[in-house]
Amino acid sequence: MTNQQKDYYQETAEVMAWILELDKETEQKVKKTIESIGIKTFFLNIDSLDFTDEVKEKLKVLKTVIETFDGDIANVDFSEGGDQ
């Protein structure tokens, strides 16, 4: 993973934490999970992730918002510059 990708994942986690009002610990967990499995897989597998039910519900709401604007999450290109 390049530094550019790490920065992108960090920024993504920070924005998600801000929007969802997540604490710093959860934000770091989100970042590490995204780094490990990718953003698309993250959203496609919310129920199987190791987060509290409250955080999972917030993530599902964010997923719904993304799908409302960009279509089915499986078809969204989350990568910076269009690569995923």
PyMOL commands that set and color helices and strands:
alter all, ss='L'
color gray80, all
select helices_A, chain A and resi 3-20+24-37+39-44+46-48+53-70+73-75+80-82
alter helices_A, ss='H'
color red, helices_A
deselect
rebuild
show_as cartoon
